Amino acid sequence: MLNIDLRKIYNFYPLEPAPATGNLPTGGDIYYECLDCTAIVSSVPRIKSACVCGNLQGADGALNIARPERVRVVRGKLK
Ligand SMILES: [Zn+2]
């Protein structure tokens, strides 16, 4: 698994208004911040990705979210 600190590459801005928990958007510039371990994972991970606590796990463009109420949706912009 590749564990890059995306905050070194991107600035992240929370989506306003925050999307509903049951209807989280996805996209190339959309990322999810895990509120339990603070990791940031792409909403459409091309490589195998996961946060430290296991809330967010994905690969091949699909992400599984164990606790969607513990996710903040953010937009990533390259620094
Ligand atoms: Zn986590």
PDB file of the backbone (N, CA, C, O) and the ligand in Angstrom, with CONECT records:
HET     ZN  A 101       1
ATOM      1  N   MET A   1       0.836  -1.198   0.000  1.00  0.00           N
ATOM      2  CA  MET A   1       0.000   0.000   0.000  1.00  0.00           C
ATOM      3  C   MET A   1       0.870   1.245   0.000  1.00  0.00           C
ATOM      4  O   MET A   1       1.879   1.315   0.702  1.00  0.00           O
ATOM      5  N   LEU A   2       0.472   2.212  -0.785  1.00  0.00           N
ATOM      6  CA  LEU A   2       1.215   3.453  -0.863  1.00  0.00           C
ATOM      7  C   LEU A   2       0.612   4.448   0.109  1.00  0.00           C
ATOM      8  O   LEU A   2      -0.578   4.753   0.041  1.00  0.00           O
ATOM      9  N   ASN A   3       1.430   4.950   1.007  1.00  0.00           N
ATOM     10  CA  ASN A   3       0.910   5.918   1.971  1.00  0.00           C
ATOM     11  C   ASN A   3       1.604   7.263   1.782  1.00  0.00           C
ATOM     12  O   ASN A   3       2.645   7.525   2.385  1.00  0.00           O
ATOM     13  N   ILE A   4       1.030   8.094   0.956  1.00  0.00           N
ATOM     14  CA  ILE A   4       1.570   9.432   0.730  1.00  0.00           C
ATOM     15  C   ILE A   4       0.781  10.403   1.601  1.00  0.00           C
ATOM     16  O   ILE A   4      -0.432  10.267   1.755  1.00  0.00           O
ATOM     17  N   ASP A   5       1.475  11.372   2.162  1.00  0.00           N
ATOM     18  CA  ASP A   5       0.748  12.431   2.842  1.00  0.00           C
ATOM     19  C   ASP A   5       0.295  13.438   1.792  1.00  0.00           C
ATOM     20  O   ASP A   5       1.070  14.283   1.344  1.00  0.00           O
ATOM     21  N   LEU A   6      -0.976  13.332   1.410  1.00  0.00           N
ATOM     22  CA  LEU A   6      -1.491  14.171   0.329  1.00  0.00           C
ATOM     23  C   LEU A   6      -1.451  15.652   0.690  1.00  0.00           C
ATOM     24  O   LEU A   6      -1.466  16.508  -0.195  1.00  0.00           O
ATOM     25  N   ARG A   7      -1.401  15.959   1.989  1.00  0.00           N
ATOM     26  CA  ARG A   7      -1.375  17.371   2.380  1.00  0.00           C
ATOM     27  C   ARG A   7      -0.094  18.072   1.936  1.00  0.00           C
ATOM     28  O   ARG A   7      -0.036  19.301   1.889  1.00  0.00           O
ATOM     29  N   LYS A   8       0.925  17.292   1.613  1.00  0.00           N
ATOM     30  CA  LYS A   8       2.158  17.906   1.118  1.00  0.00           C
ATOM     31  C   LYS A   8       1.998  18.361  -0.331  1.00  0.00           C
ATOM     32  O   LYS A   8       2.745  19.220  -0.798  1.00  0.00           O
ATOM     33  N   ILE A   9       1.047  17.802  -1.027  1.00  0.00           N
ATOM     34  CA  ILE A   9       0.877  18.080  -2.458  1.00  0.00           C
ATOM     35  C   ILE A   9      -0.327  18.977  -2.709  1.00  0.00           C
ATOM     36  O   ILE A   9      -0.308  19.801  -3.624  1.00  0.00           O
ATOM     37  N   TYR A  10      -1.374  18.821  -1.902  1.00  0.00           N
ATOM     38  CA  TYR A  10      -2.639  19.515  -2.130  1.00  0.00           C
ATOM     39  C   TYR A  10      -2.999  20.391  -0.935  1.00  0.00           C
ATOM     40  O   TYR A  10      -2.631  20.107   0.205  1.00  0.00           O
ATOM     41  N   ASN A  11      -3.717  21.445  -1.225  1.00  0.00           N
ATOM     42  CA  ASN A  11      -4.491  22.125  -0.190  1.00  0.00           C
ATOM     43  C   ASN A  11      -5.904  21.560  -0.241  1.00  0.00           C
ATOM     44  O   ASN A  11      -6.442  21.327  -1.323  1.00  0.00           O
ATOM     45  N   PHE A  12      -6.502  21.342   0.920  1.00  0.00           N
ATOM     46  CA  PHE A  12      -7.839  20.755   0.965  1.00  0.00           C
ATOM     47  C   PHE A  12      -8.835  21.728   1.562  1.00  0.00           C
ATOM     48  O   PHE A  12      -8.574  22.373   2.578  1.00  0.00           O
ATOM     49  N   TYR A  13      -9.990  21.819   0.905  1.00  0.00           N
ATOM     50  CA  TYR A  13     -11.032  22.739   1.334  1.00  0.00           C
ATOM     51  C   TYR A  13     -12.323  21.959   1.516  1.00  0.00           C
ATOM     52  O   TYR A  13     -12.763  21.280   0.589  1.00  0.00           O
ATOM     53  N   PRO A  14     -12.945  22.041   2.696  1.00  0.00           N
ATOM     54  CA  PRO A  14     -14.210  21.323   2.918  1.00  0.00           C
ATOM     55  C   PRO A  14     -15.292  21.810   1.961  1.00  0.00           C
ATOM     56  O   PRO A  14     -15.379  23.005   1.678  1.00  0.00           O
ATOM     57  N   LEU A  15     -16.109  20.899   1.465  1.00  0.00           N
ATOM     58  CA  LEU A  15     -17.235  21.271   0.622  1.00  0.00           C
ATOM     59  C   LEU A  15     -18.294  21.973   1.458  1.00  0.00           C
ATOM     60  O   LEU A  15     -18.651  21.519   2.545  1.00  0.00           O
ATOM     61  N   GLU A  16     -18.791  23.093   0.930  1.00  0.00           N
ATOM     62  CA  GLU A  16     -19.852  23.852   1.595  1.00  0.00           C
ATOM     63  C   GLU A  16     -21.038  23.975   0.655  1.00  0.00           C
ATOM     64  O   GLU A  16     -20.861  24.379  -0.495  1.00  0.00           O
ATOM     65  N   PRO A  17     -22.237  23.643   1.100  1.00  0.00           N
ATOM     66  CA  PRO A  17     -22.525  22.998   2.387  1.00  0.00           C
ATOM     67  C   PRO A  17     -22.051  21.557   2.371  1.00  0.00           C
ATOM     68  O   PRO A  17     -21.904  20.960   1.305  1.00  0.00           O
ATOM     69  N   ALA A  18     -21.815  21.000   3.539  1.00  0.00           N
ATOM     70  CA  ALA A  18     -21.322  19.632   3.622  1.00  0.00           C
ATOM     71  C   ALA A  18     -22.347  18.671   3.022  1.00  0.00           C
ATOM     72  O   ALA A  18     -23.529  18.753   3.357  1.00  0.00           O
ATOM     73  N   PRO A  19     -21.917  17.755   2.138  1.00  0.00           N
ATOM     74  CA  PRO A  19     -22.856  16.798   1.524  1.00  0.00           C
ATOM     75  C   PRO A  19     -23.482  15.876   2.576  1.00  0.00           C
ATOM     76  O   PRO A  19     -22.891  15.615   3.623  1.00  0.00           O
ATOM     77  N   ALA A  20     -24.675  15.397   2.277  1.00  0.00           N
ATOM     78  CA  ALA A  20     -25.347  14.473   3.184  1.00  0.00           C
ATOM     79  C   ALA A  20     -24.562  13.170   3.288  1.00  0.00           C
ATOM     80  O   ALA A  20     -23.974  12.701   2.314  1.00  0.00           O
ATOM     81  N   THR A  21     -24.567  12.601   4.485  1.00  0.00           N
ATOM     82  CA  THR A  21     -23.780  11.395   4.753  1.00  0.00           C
ATOM     83  C   THR A  21     -24.112  10.258   3.798  1.00  0.00           C
ATOM     84  O   THR A  21     -23.223   9.513   3.385  1.00  0.00           O
ATOM     85  N   GLY A  22     -25.383  10.120   3.447  1.00  0.00           N
ATOM     86  CA  GLY A  22     -25.778   9.013   2.594  1.00  0.00           C
ATOM     87  C   GLY A  22     -25.583   9.270   1.118  1.00  0.00           C
ATOM     88  O   GLY A  22     -25.885   8.404   0.298  1.00  0.00           O
ATOM     89  N   ASN A  23     -25.080  10.451   0.756  1.00  0.00           N
ATOM     90  CA  ASN A  23     -24.997  10.820  -0.662  1.00  0.00           C
ATOM     91  C   ASN A  23     -23.704  11.594  -0.908  1.00  0.00           C
ATOM     92  O   ASN A  23     -23.728  12.741  -1.355  1.00  0.00           O
ATOM     93  N   LEU A  24     -22.577  10.952  -0.612  1.00  0.00           N
ATOM     94  CA  LEU A  24     -21.294  11.633  -0.735  1.00  0.00           C
ATOM     95  C   LEU A  24     -20.865  11.691  -2.200  1.00  0.00           C
ATOM     96  O   LEU A  24     -20.926  10.686  -2.907  1.00  0.00           O
ATOM     97  N   PRO A  25     -20.434  12.863  -2.651  1.00  0.00           N
ATOM     98  CA  PRO A  25     -20.000  12.992  -4.038  1.00  0.00           C
ATOM     99  C   PRO A  25     -18.646  12.322  -4.257  1.00  0.00           C
ATOM    100  O   PRO A  25     -17.877  12.126  -3.317  1.00  0.00           O
ATOM    101  N   THR A  26     -18.371  11.981  -5.500  1.00  0.00           N
ATOM    102  CA  THR A  26     -17.057  11.455  -5.857  1.00  0.00           C
ATOM    103  C   THR A  26     -16.532  12.254  -7.044  1.00  0.00           C
ATOM    104  O   THR A  26     -17.298  12.912  -7.748  1.00  0.00           O
ATOM    105  N   GLY A  27     -15.239  12.194  -7.258  1.00  0.00           N
ATOM    106  CA  GLY A  27     -14.656  12.897  -8.383  1.00  0.00           C
ATOM    107  C   GLY A  27     -13.156  12.965  -8.247  1.00  0.00           C
ATOM    108  O   GLY A  27     -12.590  12.702  -7.186  1.00  0.00           O
ATOM    109  N   GLY A  28     -12.525  13.325  -9.348  1.00  0.00           N
ATOM    110  CA  GLY A  28     -11.070  13.350  -9.375  1.00  0.00           C
ATOM    111  C   GLY A  28     -10.461  14.340  -8.405  1.00  0.00           C
ATOM    112  O   GLY A  28      -9.329  14.149  -7.960  1.00  0.00           O
ATOM    113  N   ASP A  29     -11.196  15.407  -8.062  1.00  0.00           N
ATOM    114  CA  ASP A  29     -10.641  16.385  -7.122  1.00  0.00           C
ATOM    115  C   ASP A  29     -11.327  16.317  -5.764  1.00  0.00           C
ATOM    116  O   ASP A  29     -11.147  17.199  -4.925  1.00  0.00           O
ATOM    117  N   ILE A  30     -12.119  15.259  -5.553  1.00  0.00           N
ATOM    118  CA  ILE A  30     -12.827  15.088  -4.284  1.00  0.00           C
ATOM    119  C   ILE A  30     -12.100  14.053  -3.431  1.00  0.00           C
ATOM    120  O   ILE A  30     -11.771  12.959  -3.889  1.00  0.00           O
ATOM    121  N   TYR A  31     -11.860  14.431  -2.183  1.00  0.00           N
ATOM    122  CA  TYR A  31     -11.165  13.553  -1.249  1.00  0.00           C
ATOM    123  C   TYR A  31     -11.982  13.459   0.026  1.00  0.00           C
ATOM    124  O   TYR A  31     -12.789  14.337   0.333  1.00  0.00           O
ATOM    125  N   TYR A  32     -11.758  12.370   0.770  1.00  0.00           N
ATOM    126  CA  TYR A  32     -12.447  12.205   2.039  1.00  0.00           C
ATOM    127  C   TYR A  32     -11.425  12.243   3.162  1.00  0.00           C
ATOM    128  O   TYR A  32     -10.413  11.542   3.136  1.00  0.00           O
ATOM    129  N   GLU A  33     -11.713  13.072   4.138  1.00  0.00           N
ATOM    130  CA  GLU A  33     -10.871  13.104   5.317  1.00  0.00           C
ATOM    131  C   GLU A  33     -11.525  12.259   6.392  1.00  0.00           C
ATOM    132  O   GLU A  33     -12.679  12.497   6.749  1.00  0.00           O
ATOM    133  N   CYS A  34     -10.817  11.289   6.905  1.00  0.00           N
ATOM    134  CA  CYS A  34     -11.335  10.460   7.987  1.00  0.00           C
ATOM    135  C   CYS A  34     -11.237  11.245   9.287  1.00  0.00           C
ATOM    136  O   CYS A  34     -10.154  11.688   9.668  1.00  0.00           O
ATOM    137  N   LEU A  35     -12.367  11.417   9.968  1.00  0.00           N
ATOM    138  CA  LEU A  35     -12.363  12.204  11.196  1.00  0.00           C
ATOM    139  C   LEU A  35     -11.838  11.407  12.378  1.00  0.00           C
ATOM    140  O   LEU A  35     -11.599  11.971  13.447  1.00  0.00           O
ATOM    141  N   ASP A  36     -11.654  10.103  12.202  1.00  0.00           N
ATOM    142  CA  ASP A  36     -11.146   9.290  13.299  1.00  0.00           C
ATOM    143  C   ASP A  36      -9.622   9.229  13.302  1.00  0.00           C
ATOM    144  O   ASP A  36      -9.017   9.147  14.371  1.00  0.00           O
ATOM    145  N   CYS A  37      -8.987   9.267  12.128  1.00  0.00           N
ATOM    146  CA  CYS A  37      -7.514   9.180  12.105  1.00  0.00           C
ATOM    147  C   CYS A  37      -6.884  10.316  11.307  1.00  0.00           C
ATOM    148  O   CYS A  37      -5.661  10.357  11.170  1.00  0.00           O
ATOM    149  N   THR A  38      -7.688  11.242  10.776  1.00  0.00           N
ATOM    150  CA  THR A  38      -7.271  12.449  10.055  1.00  0.00           C
ATOM    151  C   THR A  38      -6.616  12.161   8.705  1.00  0.00           C
ATOM    152  O   THR A  38      -6.122  13.090   8.064  1.00  0.00           O
ATOM    153  N   ALA A  39      -6.595  10.923   8.258  1.00  0.00           N
ATOM    154  CA  ALA A  39      -6.007  10.631   6.951  1.00  0.00           C
ATOM    155  C   ALA A  39      -6.922  11.135   5.839  1.00  0.00           C
ATOM    156  O   ALA A  39      -8.133  11.263   6.021  1.00  0.00           O
ATOM    157  N   ILE A  40      -6.319  11.419   4.684  1.00  0.00           N
ATOM    158  CA  ILE A  40      -7.084  11.849   3.525  1.00  0.00           C
ATOM    159  C   ILE A  40      -6.910  10.809   2.419  1.00  0.00           C
ATOM    160  O   ILE A  40      -5.795  10.407   2.085  1.00  0.00           O
ATOM    161  N   VAL A  41      -8.057  10.384   1.857  1.00  0.00           N
ATOM    162  CA  VAL A  41      -8.053   9.354   0.817  1.00  0.00           C
ATOM    163  C   VAL A  41      -8.876   9.863  -0.356  1.00  0.00           C
ATOM    164  O   VAL A  41      -9.918  10.489  -0.160  1.00  0.00           O
ATOM    165  N   SER A  42      -8.418   9.600  -1.567  1.00  0.00           N
ATOM    166  CA  SER A  42      -9.164   9.990  -2.762  1.00  0.00           C
ATOM    167  C   SER A  42     -10.533   9.322  -2.783  1.00  0.00           C
ATOM    168  O   SER A  42     -10.682   8.184  -2.337  1.00  0.00           O
ATOM    169  N   SER A  43     -11.532  10.035  -3.303  1.00  0.00           N
ATOM    170  CA  SER A  43     -12.864   9.432  -3.433  1.00  0.00           C
ATOM    171  C   SER A  43     -12.906   8.434  -4.582  1.00  0.00           C
ATOM    172  O   SER A  43     -13.813   7.604  -4.653  1.00  0.00           O
ATOM    173  N   VAL A  44     -11.933   8.510  -5.476  1.00  0.00           N
ATOM    174  CA  VAL A  44     -11.849   7.548  -6.589  1.00  0.00           C
ATOM    175  C   VAL A  44     -10.406   7.013  -6.663  1.00  0.00           C
ATOM    176  O   VAL A  44      -9.677   7.302  -7.612  1.00  0.00           O
ATOM    177  N   PRO A  45     -10.012   6.235  -5.654  1.00  0.00           N
ATOM    178  CA  PRO A  45      -8.609   5.814  -5.575  1.00  0.00           C
ATOM    179  C   PRO A  45      -8.230   4.858  -6.706  1.00  0.00           C
ATOM    180  O   PRO A  45      -8.836   3.797  -6.860  1.00  0.00           O
ATOM    181  N   ARG A  46      -7.236   5.238  -7.484  1.00  0.00           N
ATOM    182  CA  ARG A  46      -6.787   4.359  -8.569  1.00  0.00           C
ATOM    183  C   ARG A  46      -5.866   3.279  -8.041  1.00  0.00           C
ATOM    184  O   ARG A  46      -5.840   2.158  -8.549  1.00  0.00           O
ATOM    185  N   ILE A  47      -5.104   3.638  -7.005  1.00  0.00           N
ATOM    186  CA  ILE A  47      -4.241   2.637  -6.377  1.00  0.00           C
ATOM    187  C   ILE A  47      -4.878   2.217  -5.066  1.00  0.00           C
ATOM    188  O   ILE A  47      -5.766   2.897  -4.552  1.00  0.00           O
ATOM    189  N   LYS A  48      -4.425   1.105  -4.531  1.00  0.00           N
ATOM    190  CA  LYS A  48      -4.959   0.624  -3.261  1.00  0.00           C
ATOM    191  C   LYS A  48      -4.703   1.675  -2.191  1.00  0.00           C
ATOM    192  O   LYS A  48      -3.559   2.065  -1.956  1.00  0.00           O
ATOM    193  N   SER A  49      -5.771   2.133  -1.544  1.00  0.00           N
ATOM    194  CA  SER A  49      -5.662   3.209  -0.574  1.00  0.00           C
ATOM    195  C   SER A  49      -6.472   2.864   0.653  1.00  0.00           C
ATOM    196  O   SER A  49      -7.498   2.190   0.564  1.00  0.00           O
ATOM    197  N   ALA A  50      -6.013   3.323   1.789  1.00  0.00           N
ATOM    198  CA  ALA A  50      -6.761   3.106   3.023  1.00  0.00           C
ATOM    199  C   ALA A  50      -6.280   4.088   4.064  1.00  0.00           C
ATOM    200  O   ALA A  50      -5.124   4.511   4.051  1.00  0.00           O
ATOM    201  N   CYS A  51      -7.181   4.452   4.972  1.00  0.00           N
ATOM    202  CA  CYS A  51      -6.752   5.283   6.088  1.00  0.00           C
ATOM    203  C   CYS A  51      -6.261   4.375   7.209  1.00  0.00           C
ATOM    204  O   CYS A  51      -6.477   3.163   7.189  1.00  0.00           O
ATOM    205  N   VAL A  52      -5.606   4.976   8.172  1.00  0.00           N
ATOM    206  CA  VAL A  52      -4.927   4.195   9.201  1.00  0.00           C
ATOM    207  C   VAL A  52      -5.910   3.337  10.005  1.00  0.00           C
ATOM    208  O   VAL A  52      -5.610   2.191  10.340  1.00  0.00           O
ATOM    209  N   CYS A  53      -7.092   3.901  10.313  1.00  0.00           N
ATOM    210  CA  CYS A  53      -8.012   3.199  11.204  1.00  0.00           C
ATOM    211  C   CYS A  53      -8.937   2.235  10.465  1.00  0.00           C
ATOM    212  O   CYS A  53      -9.692   1.500  11.101  1.00  0.00           O
ATOM    213  N   GLY A  54      -8.889   2.226   9.127  1.00  0.00           N
ATOM    214  CA  GLY A  54      -9.692   1.278   8.382  1.00  0.00           C
ATOM    215  C   GLY A  54     -11.066   1.762   7.989  1.00  0.00           C
ATOM    216  O   GLY A  54     -11.841   1.013   7.394  1.00  0.00           O
ATOM    217  N   ASN A  55     -11.382   3.011   8.313  1.00  0.00           N
ATOM    218  CA  ASN A  55     -12.689   3.562   7.933  1.00  0.00           C
ATOM    219  C   ASN A  55     -12.824   3.648   6.411  1.00  0.00           C
ATOM    220  O   ASN A  55     -13.871   3.322   5.853  1.00  0.00           O
ATOM    221  N   LEU A  56     -11.765   4.085   5.756  1.00  0.00           N
ATOM    222  CA  LEU A  56     -11.769   4.268   4.303  1.00  0.00           C
ATOM    223  C   LEU A  56     -10.816   3.262   3.670  1.00  0.00           C
ATOM    224  O   LEU A  56      -9.634   3.205   4.009  1.00  0.00           O
ATOM    225  N   GLN A  57     -11.355   2.464   2.737  1.00  0.00           N
ATOM    226  CA  GLN A  57     -10.516   1.511   2.027  1.00  0.00           C
ATOM    227  C   GLN A  57     -10.992   1.429   0.592  1.00  0.00           C
ATOM    228  O   GLN A  57     -12.189   1.321   0.329  1.00  0.00           O
ATOM    229  N   GLY A  58     -10.046   1.482  -0.334  1.00  0.00           N
ATOM    230  CA  GLY A  58     -10.467   1.406  -1.726  1.00  0.00           C
ATOM    231  C   GLY A  58      -9.346   1.054  -2.661  1.00  0.00           C
ATOM    232  O   GLY A  58      -8.181   0.962  -2.275  1.00  0.00           O
ATOM    233  N   ALA A  59      -9.736   0.857  -3.924  1.00  0.00           N
ATOM    234  CA  ALA A  59      -8.811   0.582  -5.019  1.00  0.00           C
ATOM    235  C   ALA A  59      -9.626   0.567  -6.302  1.00  0.00           C
ATOM    236  O   ALA A  59     -10.847   0.417  -6.274  1.00  0.00           O
ATOM    237  N   ASP A  60      -8.931   0.723  -7.433  1.00  0.00           N
ATOM    238  CA  ASP A  60      -9.569   0.617  -8.754  1.00  0.00           C
ATOM    239  C   ASP A  60     -10.767   1.548  -8.899  1.00  0.00           C
ATOM    240  O   ASP A  60     -11.761   1.185  -9.528  1.00  0.00           O
ATOM    241  N   GLY A  61     -10.682   2.739  -8.324  1.00  0.00           N
ATOM    242  CA  GLY A  61     -11.712   3.746  -8.521  1.00  0.00           C
ATOM    243  C   GLY A  61     -12.910   3.663  -7.613  1.00  0.00           C
ATOM    244  O   GLY A  61     -13.834   4.465  -7.744  1.00  0.00           O
ATOM    245  N   ALA A  62     -12.926   2.713  -6.689  1.00  0.00           N
ATOM    246  CA  ALA A  62     -14.055   2.581  -5.774  1.00  0.00           C
ATOM    247  C   ALA A  62     -13.562   2.621  -4.331  1.00  0.00           C
ATOM    248  O   ALA A  62     -12.537   2.036  -3.984  1.00  0.00           O
ATOM    249  N   LEU A  63     -14.327   3.331  -3.502  1.00  0.00           N
ATOM    250  CA  LEU A  63     -13.945   3.477  -2.102  1.00  0.00           C
ATOM    251  C   LEU A  63     -15.045   2.920  -1.216  1.00  0.00           C
ATOM    252  O   LEU A  63     -16.223   3.215  -1.419  1.00  0.00           O
ATOM    253  N   ASN A  64     -14.662   2.118  -0.237  1.00  0.00           N
ATOM    254  CA  ASN A  64     -15.612   1.632   0.756  1.00  0.00           C
ATOM    255  C   ASN A  64     -15.460   2.447   2.028  1.00  0.00           C
ATOM    256  O   ASN A  64     -14.350   2.656   2.517  1.00  0.00           O
ATOM    257  N   ILE A  65     -16.583   2.902   2.556  1.00  0.00           N
ATOM    258  CA  ILE A  65     -16.574   3.735   3.749  1.00  0.00           C
ATOM    259  C   ILE A  65     -17.306   2.997   4.852  1.00  0.00           C
ATOM    260  O   ILE A  65     -18.507   2.748   4.754  1.00  0.00           O
ATOM    261  N   ALA A  66     -16.577   2.647   5.904  1.00  0.00           N
ATOM    262  CA  ALA A  66     -17.188   1.896   7.006  1.00  0.00           C
ATOM    263  C   ALA A  66     -18.092   2.798   7.841  1.00  0.00           C
ATOM    264  O   ALA A  66     -19.174   2.381   8.254  1.00  0.00           O
ATOM    265  N   ARG A  67     -17.650   4.038   8.091  1.00  0.00           N
ATOM    266  CA  ARG A  67     -18.413   4.950   8.950  1.00  0.00           C
ATOM    267  C   ARG A  67     -18.563   6.293   8.240  1.00  0.00           C
ATOM    268  O   ARG A  67     -17.815   7.226   8.531  1.00  0.00           O
ATOM    269  N   PRO A  68     -19.511   6.408   7.318  1.00  0.00           N
ATOM    270  CA  PRO A  68     -19.638   7.641   6.530  1.00  0.00           C
ATOM    271  C   PRO A  68     -19.913   8.872   7.371  1.00  0.00           C
ATOM    272  O   PRO A  68     -19.624   9.988   6.938  1.00  0.00           O
ATOM    273  N   GLU A  69     -20.465   8.696   8.565  1.00  0.00           N
ATOM    274  CA  GLU A  69     -20.712   9.865   9.425  1.00  0.00           C
ATOM    275  C   GLU A  69     -19.408  10.412  10.000  1.00  0.00           C
ATOM    276  O   GLU A  69     -19.395  11.485  10.602  1.00  0.00           O
ATOM    277  N   ARG A  70     -18.316   9.676   9.817  1.00  0.00           N
ATOM    278  CA  ARG A  70     -17.014  10.110  10.325  1.00  0.00           C
ATOM    279  C   ARG A  70     -16.097  10.526   9.174  1.00  0.00           C
ATOM    280  O   ARG A  70     -14.883  10.331   9.228  1.00  0.00           O
ATOM    281  N   VAL A  71     -16.705  11.108   8.125  1.00  0.00           N
ATOM    282  CA  VAL A  71     -15.960  11.531   6.946  1.00  0.00           C
ATOM    283  C   VAL A  71     -16.264  12.990   6.650  1.00  0.00           C
ATOM    284  O   VAL A  71     -17.422  13.405   6.703  1.00  0.00           O
ATOM    285  N   ARG A  72     -15.239  13.769   6.340  1.00  0.00           N
ATOM    286  CA  ARG A  72     -15.430  15.122   5.847  1.00  0.00           C
ATOM    287  C   ARG A  72     -15.023  15.137   4.375  1.00  0.00           C
ATOM    288  O   ARG A  72     -13.931  14.704   4.007  1.00  0.00           O
ATOM    289  N   VAL A  73     -15.939  15.651   3.539  1.00  0.00           N
ATOM    290  CA  VAL A  73     -15.652  15.721   2.110  1.00  0.00           C
ATOM    291  C   VAL A  73     -14.876  16.999   1.821  1.00  0.00           C
ATOM    292  O   VAL A  73     -15.314  18.089   2.187  1.00  0.00           O
ATOM    293  N   VAL A  74     -13.738  16.870   1.171  1.00  0.00           N
ATOM    294  CA  VAL A  74     -12.900  18.033   0.873  1.00  0.00           C
ATOM    295  C   VAL A  74     -12.523  18.024  -0.613  1.00  0.00           C
ATOM    296  O   VAL A  74     -12.486  16.976  -1.257  1.00  0.00           O
ATOM    297  N   ARG A  75     -12.248  19.215  -1.132  1.00  0.00           N
ATOM    298  CA  ARG A  75     -11.782  19.336  -2.495  1.00  0.00           C
ATOM    299  C   ARG A  75     -10.282  19.621  -2.471  1.00  0.00           C
ATOM    300  O   ARG A  75      -9.821  20.494  -1.736  1.00  0.00           O
ATOM    301  N   GLY A  76      -9.537  18.890  -3.267  1.00  0.00           N
ATOM    302  CA  GLY A  76      -8.092  19.058  -3.287  1.00  0.00           C
ATOM    303  C   GLY A  76      -7.649  19.947  -4.439  1.00  0.00           C
ATOM    304  O   GLY A  76      -8.059  19.763  -5.585  1.00  0.00           O
ATOM    305  N   LYS A  77      -6.811  20.903  -4.111  1.00  0.00           N
ATOM    306  CA  LYS A  77      -6.218  21.758  -5.155  1.00  0.00           C
ATOM    307  C   LYS A  77      -4.710  21.668  -5.031  1.00  0.00           C
ATOM    308  O   LYS A  77      -4.153  21.836  -3.946  1.00  0.00           O
ATOM    309  N   LEU A  78      -4.063  21.405  -6.138  1.00  0.00           N
ATOM    310  CA  LEU A  78      -2.604  21.316  -6.132  1.00  0.00           C
ATOM    311  C   LEU A  78      -1.990  22.600  -5.612  1.00  0.00           C
ATOM    312  O   LEU A  78      -2.434  23.696  -5.953  1.00  0.00           O
ATOM    313  N   LYS A  79      -0.965  22.458  -4.786  1.00  0.00           N
ATOM    314  CA  LYS A  79      -0.306  23.638  -4.235  1.00  0.00           C
ATOM    315  C   LYS A  79       0.471  24.367  -5.330  1.00  0.00           C
ATOM    316  O   LYS A  79       1.098  25.392  -5.064  1.00  0.00           O
TER     317      LYS A  79
HETATM  318 ZN    ZN A 101      -9.398   6.543   9.466  1.00  0.00          ZN2+
END
